[in-house]
């Protein structure tokens, strides 16, 4: 977290300690505020699950509480990511946090008056999920603004610790508060806790950078470009594949934990809160061990161990008939959850350049919460039809069997990759002013290579194909001249002249390496670049 525009890149503390991001005042303030707010959120989440067991104890209805949280994240994460990349993120966060605080406060009144139905509870839970979907990409995309590049992995780890501190404290408090003050109290306390985040956001100011030279992207176009980038970002795709396998299966214990507490080990709300609290405390312990384990095992192996641990936790939950076994399962689940989540979160962040970070994170969140949504629905139905034990045991077996499948998909750590803007593309040569909305634009790059380099050149061009598409091109190809041996013409198209100008600003230092790998085969000077724009009578 940074206090000034330059503090993230100058005078940065050494990132040897996992606590180094706390040297940034803004990081410390926002981290503390979000922990306070998340404690309230987890109090409400635990209270909602327990309230549903009182309103309708059917396993499917209880699982639908988790689904109501996750489904909006699945549906709205990408729009939220697009908004985060094109509007003022601080204002977005403030407005959404204010709105959800008001909604929670009003809902607390209905809970206190005992005027809540299962459908009403699911509706309000879905509203909270929708709010989280709209601001989650903005929250994640500001993290690199708050710390230096070297401090990003420990900052992400500290955010994970903060979430799990909240997960440990919130549910445990919820159980005690419900027993002492009644079921409405956690909802009231959540509304109050949100004020901490609102106050922190009112205090914080986003670091000022260079003023954008181009107008912001349009909403729909921004989402399309974000999806196009994700589809052509190989490192992000590997992260998404691992997430798509893990979350639907791991969701089983999140969705069915209230029923494990109530029906399998015959506990009350305090027991349910303590189970969630144990998961959170174990996750904190796991997060503290991660830096040391990362040096020995690497992110990829840590995530694999986390998947196997989650399978073990699911199996233990399935056979739990005594509290001791359920608490042991919760401890294993917490350590395993952070062992998977931390490498996935870091991998999703470090492979995204700043211009598309909100949308890229949103695609990751869509996969994550889509998996949690689908899993909650499936495992709730399986539990309703065949029993809680069968659902949890099936999820455990499937997750264990999926581990070998995911080993081929490597997770990124950001080491040796520079995604800062390079600004190395020269400005296009134009004979007259070109309206920004005219298009499509066809860009051609003319290469002359030695015949002996043909195979190696075309292999390098495949990397360039993905790069052009990541930067926004919707069409790409390379053509070989039949009249002149060794002449190749690369072509790519973008929607408008303005979109091509944005490509010039999006090119990163890493992109220039990919481009140089193809350009080095050019045998005469530098490849000739030509810009062509669609001409129609209406353009006259």
C-alpha positions as CSV (number, residue, x, y, z in Angstrom):
1,X,0.0,0.0,0.0
2,X,1.5,3.4,-0.9
3,X,1.0,6.9,0.5
4,X,2.3,8.8,-2.6
5,X,2.6,8.2,-6.2
6,X,6.2,7.1,-6.0
7,X,6.4,5.3,-2.7
8,X,5.5,2.0,-4.3
9,X,8.6,2.1,-6.4
10,X,11.1,4.1,-4.4
11,X,12.5,3.7,-0.9
12,X,10.7,0.4,-0.7
13,X,11.5,-1.8,2.3
14,X,13.2,-5.0,1.6
15,X,10.7,-7.8,0.9
16,X,12.6,-10.4,2.9
17,X,10.0,-10.4,5.7
18,X,6.4,-11.5,5.1
19,X,5.4,-8.5,7.2
20,X,7.2,-5.9,5.0
21,X,4.0,-4.5,3.4
22,X,2.9,-3.2,6.8
23,X,5.6,-0.6,6.5
24,X,3.3,1.1,4.0
25,X,0.8,3.2,6.0
26,X,-2.0,2.9,3.5
27,X,-1.6,-0.9,3.3
28,X,-1.7,-1.2,7.1
29,X,-4.8,1.1,7.4
30,X,-6.8,-0.6,4.6
31,X,-5.7,-4.1,5.7
32,X,-6.9,-3.4,9.2
33,X,-10.2,-1.9,8.0
34,X,-11.0,-4.8,5.7
35,X,-10.2,-7.3,8.5
36,X,-12.7,-5.6,10.8
37,X,-15.3,-5.5,8.0
38,X,-14.7,-9.1,7.0
39,X,-15.1,-10.2,10.6
40,X,-18.6,-8.7,10.4
41,X,-19.2,-10.4,7.0
42,X,-18.2,-13.8,8.4
43,X,-20.4,-13.2,11.4
44,X,-23.3,-12.6,9.1
45,X,-22.4,-15.6,6.8
46,X,-22.3,-17.9,9.8
47,X,-25.6,-16.5,11.1
48,X,-27.2,-16.8,7.7
49,X,-26.3,-20.5,7.5
50,X,-27.6,-21.1,11.0
51,X,-30.7,-19.1,10.4
52,X,-31.6,-21.2,7.4
53,X,-31.3,-24.4,9.4
54,X,-34.0,-22.9,11.6
55,X,-36.2,-21.7,8.8
56,X,-35.8,-24.7,6.6
57,X,-33.3,-27.5,7.5
58,X,-33.6,-29.2,4.1
59,X,-29.9,-29.9,2.9
60,X,-30.6,-28.3,-0.4
61,X,-32.0,-25.1,1.2
62,X,-29.0,-24.8,3.5
63,X,-26.6,-25.3,0.6
64,X,-28.5,-22.6,-1.3
65,X,-27.1,-20.0,1.2
66,X,-23.6,-20.7,-0.1
67,X,-25.0,-20.7,-3.7
68,X,-26.7,-17.3,-3.1
69,X,-23.3,-15.9,-2.1
70,X,-21.4,-17.4,-4.9
71,X,-23.8,-17.1,-7.9
72,X,-23.7,-13.3,-8.0
73,X,-19.9,-13.5,-8.0
74,X,-20.0,-15.8,-10.9
75,X,-22.5,-13.6,-12.9
76,X,-21.2,-10.2,-12.0
77,X,-17.4,-10.5,-11.5
78,X,-16.6,-9.8,-15.1
79,X,-18.7,-6.6,-15.3
80,X,-17.2,-5.6,-11.9
81,X,-13.7,-6.1,-13.4
82,X,-14.5,-4.0,-16.4
83,X,-15.9,-1.3,-14.2
84,X,-12.7,-1.4,-12.0
85,X,-10.5,-0.9,-15.1
86,X,-12.5,2.1,-16.5
87,X,-13.8,4.1,-13.5
88,X,-12.4,5.6,-10.3
89,X,-11.9,2.6,-8.1
90,X,-12.0,4.4,-4.8
91,X,-15.4,6.0,-5.6
92,X,-16.7,2.6,-6.8
93,X,-15.7,1.0,-3.5
94,X,-17.1,3.8,-1.4
95,X,-20.5,3.8,-3.1
96,X,-21.0,0.0,-3.1
97,X,-19.8,-0.3,0.5
98,X,-22.3,2.4,1.6
99,X,-25.2,0.8,-0.3
100,X,-24.6,-2.7,1.2
101,X,-24.3,-1.2,4.7
102,X,-27.8,0.3,4.3
103,X,-29.2,-3.0,3.0
104,X,-27.7,-5.0,5.9
105,X,-29.0,-2.5,8.5
106,X,-32.6,-2.8,7.1
107,X,-32.4,-6.5,6.9
108,X,-31.3,-6.6,10.6
109,X,-34.6,-5.0,11.5
110,X,-36.6,-7.8,9.8
111,X,-34.5,-10.5,11.5
112,X,-35.1,-8.9,14.9
113,X,-38.9,-8.8,14.2
114,X,-38.8,-12.5,13.1
115,X,-40.2,-11.5,9.7
116,X,-37.7,-13.4,7.5
117,X,-38.5,-16.2,5.2
118,X,-36.1,-18.6,3.5
119,X,-36.5,-16.8,0.2
120,X,-36.0,-13.4,1.8
121,X,-32.8,-14.6,3.4
122,X,-31.5,-16.0,0.1
123,X,-32.4,-12.7,-1.6
124,X,-30.5,-10.5,0.8
125,X,-27.6,-13.0,0.8
126,X,-27.5,-12.7,-3.0
127,X,-27.5,-8.9,-2.7
128,X,-24.4,-9.1,-0.6
129,X,-22.8,-11.4,-3.1
130,X,-23.7,-9.0,-5.9
131,X,-22.0,-6.1,-4.0
132,X,-19.0,-8.2,-3.4
133,X,-18.8,-9.1,-7.1
134,X,-18.8,-5.5,-8.1
135,X,-16.0,-4.5,-5.8
136,X,-13.8,-7.6,-5.5
137,X,-11.9,-6.9,-8.7
138,X,-11.4,-3.3,-7.6
139,X,-10.0,-4.4,-4.2
140,X,-7.6,-6.8,-5.8
141,X,-6.5,-4.5,-8.5
142,X,-5.4,-1.8,-6.1
143,X,-3.1,-4.1,-4.1
144,X,-0.2,-3.4,-6.6
145,X,-0.8,0.3,-6.1
146,X,-0.2,-0.1,-2.4
147,X,3.1,-2.0,-2.3
148,X,6.2,-2.3,-4.4
149,X,6.5,-5.1,-6.9
150,X,8.8,-7.2,-4.7
151,X,6.3,-6.9,-1.9
152,X,3.3,-8.1,-3.9
153,X,3.5,-11.8,-2.9
154,X,3.8,-11.1,0.8
155,X,1.0,-8.5,0.4
156,X,-1.3,-11.1,-1.2
157,X,-0.3,-13.6,1.6
158,X,-1.2,-11.0,4.2
159,X,-4.5,-10.4,2.6
160,X,-5.1,-14.1,2.8
161,X,-4.1,-14.0,6.4
162,X,-6.5,-11.2,7.0
163,X,-9.4,-13.1,5.4
164,X,-8.7,-16.1,7.5
165,X,-8.3,-14.0,10.7
166,X,-11.8,-12.8,9.9
167,X,-13.0,-16.3,9.1
168,X,-11.6,-17.5,12.5
169,X,-12.9,-14.7,14.6
170,X,-16.2,-13.9,12.8
171,X,-18.0,-17.3,13.0
172,X,-16.8,-17.9,16.6
173,X,-18.1,-14.5,17.6
174,X,-21.3,-15.2,15.7
175,X,-22.0,-18.3,17.8
176,X,-21.4,-16.5,21.0
177,X,-23.3,-13.4,19.9
178,X,-26.3,-15.4,18.8
179,X,-26.5,-17.2,22.1
180,X,-26.1,-14.0,24.0
181,X,-28.0,-11.3,22.0
182,X,-30.1,-13.3,19.5
183,X,-29.9,-14.1,15.8
184,X,-30.3,-10.5,14.6
185,X,-27.1,-9.2,16.4
186,X,-24.5,-10.6,13.9
187,X,-26.3,-8.7,11.1
188,X,-26.3,-5.5,13.0
189,X,-22.6,-5.9,13.8
190,X,-21.8,-6.5,10.2
191,X,-23.4,-3.2,9.2
192,X,-21.4,-1.5,11.9
193,X,-18.1,-3.2,10.9
194,X,-18.5,-1.9,7.3
195,X,-18.1,1.6,8.6
196,X,-14.4,0.8,9.2
197,X,-13.8,0.3,5.5
198,X,-15.8,3.3,4.5
199,X,-13.7,5.5,6.9
200,X,-10.5,4.0,5.5
201,X,-11.5,4.7,1.9
202,X,-12.5,8.3,2.8
203,X,-9.0,8.7,4.1
204,X,-7.0,7.0,1.3
205,X,-6.2,8.6,-2.0
206,X,-5.2,6.5,-5.0
207,X,-1.6,7.4,-6.1
208,X,-1.6,9.9,-8.9
209,X,0.0,8.7,-12.1
210,X,0.4,10.2,-15.5
211,X,-2.9,11.4,-16.8
212,X,-4.4,9.0,-19.4
213,X,-3.9,10.3,-23.0
214,X,-6.9,8.4,-24.3
215,X,-10.5,8.3,-23.3
216,X,-11.6,5.3,-21.1
217,X,-12.9,2.1,-22.7
218,X,-16.6,1.5,-23.1
219,X,-18.2,-1.0,-20.8
220,X,-19.1,-3.8,-23.3
221,X,-15.9,-3.4,-25.3
222,X,-13.9,-3.5,-22.1
223,X,-15.4,-6.8,-21.1
224,X,-14.8,-8.3,-24.6
225,X,-11.2,-7.2,-24.5
226,X,-10.8,-8.6,-21.0
227,X,-12.1,-12.0,-22.1
228,X,-9.9,-11.9,-25.2
229,X,-6.8,-11.2,-23.1
230,X,-7.6,-14.0,-20.7
231,X,-8.1,-16.5,-23.5
232,X,-4.7,-15.6,-24.9
233,X,-2.8,-15.4,-21.6
234,X,-1.3,-18.9,-21.3
235,X,-0.1,-18.4,-17.7
236,X,-3.6,-17.1,-16.6
237,X,-5.2,-20.1,-18.4
238,X,-3.2,-22.6,-16.4
239,X,-4.4,-20.8,-13.2
240,X,-8.0,-20.9,-14.4
241,X,-7.8,-24.6,-15.2
242,X,-6.6,-25.4,-11.7
243,X,-9.3,-23.2,-10.2
244,X,-12.0,-24.8,-12.3
245,X,-11.1,-28.3,-11.0
246,X,-10.6,-27.4,-7.3
247,X,-13.4,-25.1,-6.3
248,X,-16.5,-27.2,-7.4
249,X,-15.1,-30.1,-5.4
250,X,-13.9,-28.1,-2.4
251,X,-17.2,-26.3,-2.1
252,X,-18.8,-29.5,-0.7
253,X,-17.7,-28.8,2.9
254,X,-18.4,-25.1,2.7
255,X,-22.0,-25.8,1.6
256,X,-22.7,-28.6,4.0
257,X,-20.8,-27.5,7.1
258,X,-23.9,-26.2,8.9
259,X,-25.5,-29.6,8.5
260,X,-22.3,-31.4,9.7
261,X,-22.5,-29.3,12.9
262,X,-26.2,-29.7,13.4
263,X,-27.0,-33.3,12.3
264,X,-23.8,-35.3,12.3
265,X,-22.2,-34.1,15.5
266,X,-25.5,-32.6,17.0
267,X,-24.0,-29.2,17.9
268,X,-25.6,-25.7,18.1
269,X,-24.6,-22.4,16.6
270,X,-21.6,-22.1,18.8
271,X,-20.3,-25.4,17.5
272,X,-20.8,-24.3,13.9
273,X,-19.0,-21.1,14.6
274,X,-16.1,-22.9,16.2
275,X,-15.8,-25.2,13.3
276,X,-15.6,-22.2,10.9
277,X,-13.2,-20.5,13.4
278,X,-11.0,-23.6,13.4
279,X,-10.8,-23.5,9.6
280,X,-9.8,-19.9,9.8
281,X,-7.1,-20.3,12.5
282,X,-5.6,-23.3,10.7
283,X,-5.5,-21.2,7.5
284,X,-3.7,-18.5,9.4
285,X,-1.1,-21.0,10.6
286,X,-0.8,-22.3,7.1
287,X,-0.3,-18.8,5.7
288,X,2.5,-18.2,8.2
289,X,4.3,-21.4,7.1
290,X,3.8,-20.7,3.3
291,X,7.0,-18.5,2.8
292,X,9.2,-21.2,4.2
293,X,7.4,-24.0,2.4
294,X,7.5,-22.0,-0.9
295,X,11.3,-21.9,-0.8
296,X,11.4,-25.6,-0.4
297,X,8.5,-26.9,-2.5
298,X,7.5,-24.1,-4.8
299,X,4.0,-22.8,-5.5
300,X,3.0,-25.6,-7.7
301,X,3.7,-28.4,-5.2
302,X,2.2,-26.4,-2.3
303,X,-1.1,-26.2,-4.3
304,X,-1.0,-29.9,-5.1
305,X,-0.5,-30.7,-1.4
306,X,-3.4,-28.4,-0.6
307,X,-5.7,-30.3,-3.0
308,X,-4.7,-33.6,-1.4
309,X,-5.3,-32.1,2.1
310,X,-8.7,-30.9,1.1
311,X,-9.6,-34.3,-0.1
312,X,-8.6,-35.7,3.3
313,X,-10.6,-33.0,5.1
314,X,-13.7,-33.9,3.0
315,X,-13.2,-37.6,3.9
316,X,-12.9,-36.7,7.6
317,X,-16.0,-34.5,7.5
318,X,-17.9,-37.4,5.9
319,X,-17.2,-39.8,8.8
320,X,-17.5,-37.2,11.6
321,X,-19.9,-38.4,14.3
322,X,-17.9,-36.8,17.1
323,X,-16.8,-33.2,17.5
324,X,-13.1,-34.1,17.8
325,X,-13.1,-35.6,14.2
326,X,-15.0,-32.6,12.8
327,X,-12.6,-30.2,14.4
328,X,-9.6,-32.2,13.1
329,X,-11.2,-32.1,9.6
330,X,-11.7,-28.3,10.0
331,X,-8.0,-27.9,10.9
332,X,-6.9,-29.9,7.8
333,X,-9.4,-28.0,5.6
334,X,-8.1,-24.6,6.8
335,X,-4.4,-25.4,6.1
336,X,-5.2,-27.0,2.8
337,X,-7.5,-24.1,1.7
338,X,-4.7,-21.5,2.1
339,X,-2.2,-23.8,0.5
340,X,-4.3,-23.8,-2.7
341,X,-5.7,-20.2,-2.5
342,X,-2.5,-18.3,-1.9
343,X,-0.6,-19.7,-4.9
344,X,-3.7,-19.3,-7.1
345,X,-4.3,-15.7,-6.1
346,X,-0.7,-14.7,-6.6
347,X,-0.6,-16.5,-9.9
348,X,-3.7,-14.7,-11.1
349,X,-2.3,-11.3,-10.1
350,X,1.3,-11.5,-11.3
351,X,0.5,-12.5,-14.9
352,X,-1.8,-9.5,-15.5
353,X,-0.6,-6.1,-16.7
354,X,-2.1,-3.1,-15.0
355,X,-4.4,-2.1,-17.8
356,X,-6.4,-5.3,-17.7
357,X,-5.8,-6.4,-14.0
358,X,-9.4,-5.8,-12.9
359,X,-10.8,-7.8,-15.7
360,X,-8.3,-10.6,-15.4
361,X,-8.9,-10.9,-11.7
362,X,-12.6,-10.9,-12.5
363,X,-12.3,-13.8,-14.9
364,X,-10.4,-15.7,-12.2
365,X,-13.2,-14.8,-9.7
366,X,-15.8,-15.9,-12.2
367,X,-14.2,-19.3,-12.4
368,X,-13.8,-19.5,-8.7
369,X,-17.3,-18.6,-7.7
370,X,-18.8,-20.4,-10.7
371,X,-17.2,-23.5,-9.3
372,X,-18.4,-22.7,-5.8
373,X,-21.9,-22.1,-7.1
374,X,-22.1,-25.2,-9.2
375,X,-20.6,-27.3,-6.5
376,X,-23.0,-26.0,-3.8
377,X,-25.9,-26.8,-6.0
378,X,-24.6,-30.3,-6.9
379,X,-23.5,-31.3,-3.4
380,X,-26.7,-29.9,-1.8
381,X,-28.7,-32.1,-4.1
382,X,-26.5,-35.1,-3.6
383,X,-26.8,-34.7,0.2
384,X,-30.6,-34.3,0.0
385,X,-30.9,-37.5,-2.2
386,X,-28.2,-39.8,-0.7
387,X,-27.1,-38.2,2.5
388,X,-24.5,-35.8,3.8
389,X,-21.8,-38.5,4.3
390,X,-22.2,-39.7,0.7
391,X,-21.9,-36.2,-0.7
392,X,-18.7,-35.4,1.2
393,X,-17.1,-38.7,0.5
394,X,-17.8,-38.5,-3.2
395,X,-16.3,-35.0,-3.3
396,X,-13.2,-36.3,-1.5
397,X,-12.7,-39.2,-4.0
398,X,-13.2,-37.0,-7.0
399,X,-10.7,-34.4,-5.7
400,X,-8.1,-37.0,-5.0
401,X,-8.5,-38.4,-8.5
402,X,-8.3,-34.9,-10.0
403,X,-4.8,-34.1,-8.5
404,X,-2.8,-35.9,-11.3
405,X,-4.8,-34.0,-13.9
406,X,-3.9,-30.6,-12.5
407,X,-0.1,-31.2,-12.2
408,X,0.4,-30.2,-15.9
409,X,-0.9,-26.7,-15.2
410,X,1.9,-24.6,-13.6
411,X,1.3,-21.6,-11.4
412,X,3.2,-18.3,-12.0
413,X,5.1,-16.5,-9.3
414,X,6.0,-13.4,-11.3
415,X,9.8,-14.0,-11.1
416,X,11.6,-12.6,-14.0
417,X,8.5,-11.2,-15.7
418,X,8.2,-7.5,-16.3
419,X,4.7,-6.3,-17.1
420,X,5.3,-2.6,-16.9
421,X,4.4,-0.5,-19.9
422,X,7.3,-0.3,-22.4
423,X,5.8,2.4,-24.7
424,X,8.2,1.1,-27.4
425,X,5.8,1.0,-30.3
426,X,6.4,4.1,-32.4
427,X,3.4,6.4,-33.1
428,X,1.6,5.5,-36.3
429,X,2.4,7.6,-39.3
430,X,-0.8,9.3,-40.6
431,X,-1.4,11.6,-43.5
432,X,-4.5,13.2,-42.0
433,X,-6.4,13.1,-38.8
434,X,-8.2,9.8,-38.2
435,X,-11.5,9.8,-36.3
436,X,-11.0,7.7,-33.2
437,X,-14.1,5.5,-33.8
438,X,-13.3,4.6,-37.4
439,X,-12.5,1.0,-38.0
440,X,-11.8,-1.8,-38.2
441,X,-8.1,-1.2,-38.5
442,X,-5.8,-3.6,-40.3
443,X,-2.1,-3.6,-39.2
444,X,0.4,-5.4,-41.4
445,X,4.1,-6.2,-40.6
446,X,6.3,-7.1,-43.5
447,X,9.2,-9.6,-42.8
448,X,12.0,-10.8,-45.1
449,X,13.7,-13.9,-43.7
450,X,16.2,-16.5,-44.8
451,X,14.6,-19.7,-46.1
452,X,16.5,-21.7,-43.6
453,X,14.8,-19.8,-40.8
454,X,11.3,-20.5,-41.9
455,X,10.3,-23.1,-39.3
456,X,11.9,-21.2,-36.4
457,X,10.3,-17.9,-37.6
458,X,6.8,-19.4,-37.7
459,X,7.3,-20.9,-34.2
460,X,8.2,-17.4,-32.9
461,X,5.2,-16.0,-34.7
462,X,2.9,-18.2,-32.7
463,X,4.0,-16.4,-29.6
464,X,3.4,-13.1,-31.3
465,X,-0.1,-14.3,-32.3
466,X,-1.1,-14.7,-28.6
467,X,0.5,-11.3,-27.8
468,X,-1.4,-9.4,-30.4
469,X,-4.7,-11.0,-29.2
470,X,-3.9,-10.3,-25.6
471,X,-3.5,-6.6,-26.5
472,X,-6.9,-6.5,-28.2
473,X,-6.7,-7.8,-31.7
474,X,-9.7,-9.9,-32.7
475,X,-8.1,-11.4,-35.8
476,X,-4.5,-12.4,-36.6
477,X,-2.7,-14.3,-39.4
478,X,0.6,-14.6,-41.2
479,X,0.8,-15.0,-45.0
480,X,3.7,-16.3,-47.2
481,X,4.4,-14.5,-50.5
482,X,4.1,-16.9,-53.4
483,X,6.2,-14.6,-55.7
484,X,9.1,-13.9,-53.4
485,X,10.7,-16.6,-51.2
486,X,11.2,-15.5,-47.6
487,X,8.6,-12.7,-47.6
488,X,6.0,-13.1,-44.9
489,X,3.2,-10.7,-44.0
490,X,1.8,-10.6,-40.5
491,X,-1.7,-9.1,-40.2
492,X,-4.0,-8.3,-37.3
493,X,-7.2,-6.3,-36.9
494,X,-8.7,-4.3,-34.1
495,X,-12.1,-2.7,-33.8
496,X,-11.2,1.0,-34.2
497,X,-8.4,3.5,-34.5
498,X,-8.8,4.4,-30.9
499,X,-8.5,0.7,-29.9
500,X,-5.2,0.4,-31.9
501,X,-3.8,3.5,-30.1
502,X,-4.7,1.8,-26.8
503,X,-2.6,-1.2,-28.0
504,X,0.4,1.2,-28.1
505,X,-0.1,2.0,-24.4
506,X,-0.7,-1.7,-23.4
507,X,2.6,-3.1,-24.7
508,X,4.7,-4.3,-21.8
509,X,8.4,-5.0,-21.4
510,X,7.6,-8.7,-21.6
511,X,5.7,-8.2,-24.9
512,X,8.8,-6.5,-26.5
513,X,10.8,-9.7,-25.7
514,X,8.2,-11.7,-27.6
515,X,8.2,-9.3,-30.5
516,X,12.0,-9.2,-30.6
517,X,12.0,-13.0,-30.8
518,X,10.1,-12.8,-34.1
519,X,11.8,-9.7,-35.5
520,X,15.3,-11.0,-35.1
521,X,14.7,-13.2,-38.1
522,X,14.1,-10.2,-40.3
523,X,17.1,-9.9,-42.6
524,X,17.0,-6.3,-43.8
525,X,16.7,-3.6,-41.2
526,X,13.4,-3.6,-39.3
527,X,10.1,-5.0,-40.4
528,X,7.9,-2.5,-42.2
529,X,4.6,-1.7,-40.4
530,X,1.6,-0.4,-42.3
531,X,-1.7,0.8,-40.9
532,X,-4.9,0.5,-43.0
533,X,-8.4,1.5,-42.0
534,X,-11.7,0.4,-43.6
535,X,-12.9,2.9,-46.2
536,X,-16.6,3.3,-46.9
537,X,-18.7,6.0,-48.7
538,X,-20.0,7.1,-45.3
539,X,-16.5,8.1,-44.3
540,X,-16.3,10.8,-46.9
